[in-house]
Amino acid sequence: MEYGDMSHRQDVLSTYMGGAPAANPSYTSTSIKDNSTSSSRFVSQLDADLVYFLHKFHGAPTGSQKKLEARKQLLDEIAQREHADYSVKKIGELLFGNEMASKVLMNVRPPGQRLVDDWDCFKTLASSSANSKHNLGTYERRCGGLSRYGRKYTRAIANICNAGTSMEKMDAASNEACSKKTHL
């Protein structure tokens, strides 16, 4: 049974949903350095905000207040991303050492295996402040909330739990990694 307009029937699904880098070896993300105005480029959903702010900045008149505001928004987005990248990498290094950190954090489990073994650990580390001020996750309490971009590290947080890391160690590592703002 089919409903609606069937004119899109021959279109590739990724046209509407994007590609998954892990599942598609030929996937390429658009670099923010590519200032082309073409609207037919594929952009990872993680990069949509960044590309939007970049185009807003480049489209604003030189010397205008709009240009200054767009620049601030772009720099804020970049700073948030750098903070997320730095803090998760640093937490991994503090917990597992420089050699093992990326291996543990980036581990992808085989199909059919659960993403997280210990959901209580995962919820404690990554919970959102939506429920209560007293229910902040360890990462969020020490490093700030996970932005849309930062949510790409959900698997890394799951892997920290899967490695059997205690809440005390995660709290100490998060505190050390995020207490200094010198990396921004």
Rosetta blueprint (number, residue, H / E / L):
1 M L
2 E L
3 Y L
4 G L
5 D L
6 M L
7 S L
8 H L
9 R L
10 Q L
11 D L
12 V L
13 L L
14 S H
15 T H
16 Y H
17 M H
18 G L
19 G L
20 A L
21 P L
22 A L
23 A L
24 N L
25 P L
26 S L
27 Y L
28 T L
29 S L
30 T L
31 S L
32 I L
33 K L
34 D L
35 N L
36 S L
37 T L
38 S L
39 S L
40 S L
41 R L
42 F L
43 V L
44 S L
45 Q H
46 L H
47 D H
48 A H
49 D H
50 L H
51 V H
52 Y H
53 F H
54 L H
55 H H
56 K H
57 F H
58 H H
59 G H
60 A L
61 P L
62 T L
63 G L
64 S L
65 Q H
66 K H
67 K H
68 L H
69 E H
70 A H
71 R H
72 K H
73 Q H
74 L H
75 L H
76 D H
77 E H
78 I H
79 A H
80 Q H
81 R H
82 E H
83 H H
84 A H
85 D H
86 Y H
87 S H
88 V H
89 K H
90 K H
91 I H
92 G H
93 E H
94 L H
95 L H
96 F H
97 G H
98 N H
99 E H
100 M H
101 A H
102 S H
103 K H
104 V H
105 L H
106 M L
107 N L
108 V L
109 R L
110 P L
111 P L
112 G L
113 Q L
114 R L
115 L L
116 V L
117 D L
118 D L
119 W H
120 D H
121 C H
122 F H
123 K H
124 T H
125 L H
126 A H
127 S L
128 S L
129 S L
130 A L
131 N L
132 S L
133 K H
134 H H
135 N H
136 L L
137 G L
138 T H
139 Y H
140 E H
141 R H
142 R H
143 C H
144 G L
145 G L
146 L L
147 S L
148 R L
149 Y L
150 G H
151 R H
152 K H
153 Y H
154 T H
155 R H
156 A H
157 I H
158 A H
159 N H
160 I H
161 C H
162 N H
163 A L
164 G L
165 T L
166 S L
167 M H
168 E H
169 K H
170 M H
171 D H
172 A H
173 A H
174 S H
175 N H
176 E H
177 A H
178 C H
179 S L
180 K L
181 K L
182 T L
183 H L
184 L L
